[in-house]
Amino acid sequence: MKLKGKKAWITGASSGIGQATARLLASEGADLIISARREDRLQQLEQELTAKGCNVLVAPVDVSDRKGMEQVGSMIAANGGIDILINNAGTMPISPIINGRVDEWEQMIDTNIKGVLYAINAVYPGMAERKEGHIVNISSVAATLTYQSAGVYGGTKHAVRAISDTLRKEAIRYGVRVTDIQPGSVDTELPDSIAHDKIRAAVKDNMYGEDMPNLQPEDIANGIFYALSQPAYVDVSELLIRPVIQEN
Ligand code: NDP
């Protein structure tokens, strides 16, 4: 159990990559704080992990709610802080820019950029004070590449990568490590967040099939755990993980 005695906060733990990471970190002995908006899903996960002996605290929050995130931060600080942040919550309502779906652009910016910053702000000062901590931001293969219809989503993920790398440089002096994880295509509920019917259908059609499988959330959780389980002098700054069949 490589994470025994560590406390980790996972955002977006109600499904997909966040849920798989919660399961893996729990099996490695970490105590967890799990967040998302769907409280029922978090409570199911809490029951499952508690039954296996893990200490789990459910902290439902919308990551785009600045006050709500500050409250979670205060609760974490009052409980002695955390060692690990898995900054994973995200949404992908993509569409061509010509469609002008401004509400969806704002939702992506608020969740994928502001939410990531609010989570960092909630725990980084405490980590810096204790001179120990690891912040893992989940960006995307779209953090370096661009795809039609994904201009705003890709923009948010480019931002997450830039924030990760800047934070990594600044955090060195405080003994805090930063990792940016860049998943390729993973089988999760993420395409369900696409409200544009044609684009959603096209994305789902493009998912890779049984002959050459898509990534599973556990594959990304394994990458996260790799970064977390390195010796203190090692910073896994970036990790890009694709299905073999994914060219771009
Ligand atoms: P899922 O849709 O399965 O999970 C997204 C998680 O984020 C859910 O737990 C959801 O919970 C949470 N979430 C979304 N919006 C908010 C919000 N406003 N406040 C709080 N929680 C929120 O997708 P993935 O597991 O695939 O996504 C996880 C991360 O991985 C995202 O950042 C995504 O961009 C990234 N990623 C995914 C890829 C893929 O192919 N699947 C590829 C590259 C990156 P709830 O709805 O309960 O709030």
Residues whose N, C-alpha, C, O or C-beta is under 5 A from the ligand:
A	BS01	NDP	G12 A13 S14 S15 G16 I17 G18 A36 R37 R38 V61 D62 V63 S64 N88 A89 G90 T91 T111 I138 S139 S140 V141 P183 G184 S185 V186 T188 E189 L190
